[in-house]
């Protein structure tokens, strides 16, 4: 039988990784859709760097200092991607939801809601990664 030495930090990192991938896919679909056509490569790079940092935090669990650095950097990178994503959307939210300029435009409303959901998933991923950074990845021997 395999000796299972994974702790809560491992699970938090994996969940955060999956949520970041989901948010990244939603961002890509949103940024290349009908209404928004403004794919920002920096959001993609920050998201990918956050995912890599989470995975390296797990892979370097035997070196606690190095693992800790990666696991603290991951939520920062993920949240930076989320904020950069939202930065390009805030003005459009005001136009779509608070003015008559886009009233009745189903594509605009759908794109705005999709981007809000993606940003919320990014924020949840960053929160779980931040909480997981303070938990052990491996159980004590």
C-alpha positions in Angstrom: 0.0 0.0 0.0 1.2 3.5 -0.8 2.0 5.8 2.0 -0.2 8.8 1.7 1.6 11.9 3.1 -0.4 14.7 1.6 -1.8 17.3 3.9 -4.4 20.1 3.6 -2.0 22.4 1.8 -1.7 20.0 -1.0 -5.4 19.8 -1.5 -5.7 23.6 -1.3 -3.0 24.0 -4.0 -4.7 21.5 -6.3 -8.1 23.1 -5.9 -6.6 26.6 -6.5 -4.8 25.3 -9.6 -8.0 23.9 -11.0 -9.9 27.1 -10.3 -7.2 29.2 -11.9 -7.3 27.0 -15.1 -11.1 27.4 -15.2 -10.8 31.2 -14.7 -8.1 31.3 -17.4 -10.3 29.5 -19.9 -13.3 31.8 -19.0 -11.0 34.8 -19.5 -9.8 33.6 -22.9 -13.4 32.9 -24.0 -14.5 36.3 -22.7 -11.6 38.3 -24.2 -12.1 36.7 -27.7 -15.9 36.8 -27.7 -18.4 39.0 -29.6 -18.4 42.0 -27.2 -14.9 42.1 -25.8 -12.1 41.6 -28.2 -9.1 42.6 -26.1 -7.0 39.6 -25.2 -4.3 40.7 -22.8 -1.2 38.4 -22.9 -0.1 39.6 -19.5 -3.2 38.1 -17.9 -2.4 34.8 -19.5 1.2 35.0 -18.4 0.3 35.9 -14.8 -2.2 33.1 -14.6 0.2 30.6 -16.0 2.9 31.8 -13.6 0.5 31.4 -10.7 -0.3 27.8 -11.8 3.4 27.0 -12.1 4.1 28.5 -8.7 1.4 26.4 -7.2 2.7 23.2 -8.8 6.3 24.1 -7.8 5.2 24.7 -4.3 3.9 21.2 -4.2 6.9 19.7 -6.0 9.4 21.3 -3.6 7.6 20.3 -0.4 10.8 18.7 0.9 12.5 22.1 0.9 10.1 24.1 3.1 11.7 27.5 2.4 11.6 27.2 -1.4 8.1 25.7 -1.2 6.9 28.5 1.0 8.2 31.1 -1.5 6.4 29.5 -4.4 3.2 29.0 -2.4 3.2 32.7 -1.2 3.9 34.0 -4.7 1.1 32.0 -6.3 -1.9 33.9 -4.8 -0.1 37.2 -5.6 0.3 36.2 -9.2 -3.3 34.9 -9.5 -4.8 38.0 -7.9 -2.6 40.3 -10.1 -4.1 38.5 -13.1 -7.6 39.0 -11.8 -7.0 42.7 -11.1 -5.5 43.2 -14.6 -8.5 41.4 -16.1 -10.9 43.6 -14.2 -9.0 46.7 -15.0 -10.1 46.4 -18.6 -13.7 45.7 -17.7 -14.7 48.3 -15.1 -15.6 51.0 -17.6 -17.7 48.6 -19.7 -19.6 47.5 -16.6 -20.7 51.1 -16.0 -21.8 51.4 -19.7 -23.6 48.0 -19.8 -25.3 48.1 -16.4 -25.8 51.8 -15.6 -26.5 53.6 -18.8 -28.8 53.4 -21.8 -26.0 53.1 -24.3 -26.0 49.3 -24.2 -29.6 48.6 -23.0 -31.1 45.7 -24.8 -27.7 44.4 -26.0 -27.8 40.7 -24.9 -24.2 40.1 -26.1 -22.9 42.9 -23.9 -24.8 41.8 -20.8 -23.8 38.2 -21.3 -20.1 39.2 -21.7 -20.2 41.4 -18.7 -21.7 38.7 -16.5 -19.2 36.1 -17.8 -16.3 38.4 -17.0 -17.7 38.9 -13.5 -17.9 35.2 -12.9 -14.4 34.7 -14.2 -13.1 37.4 -11.9 -14.9 35.8 -9.0 -13.3 32.5 -9.8 -9.9 34.1 -10.0 -10.5 35.7 -6.6 -11.6 32.4 -5.1 -8.6 30.7 -6.5 -6.3 33.3 -5.0 -8.1 33.1 -1.6 -7.7 29.3 -1.4 -4.1 29.6 -2.5 -3.4 32.2 0.2 -5.0 30.0 2.9 -3.2 26.9 1.6 0.1 28.8 1.7 -0.1 28.6 5.5 -0.9 24.9 5.6 1.5 22.0 5.3 1.8 20.2 1.9 3.1 17.0 3.4 2.2 15.3 6.7 5.0 15.0 9.2 6.8 11.7 9.1 
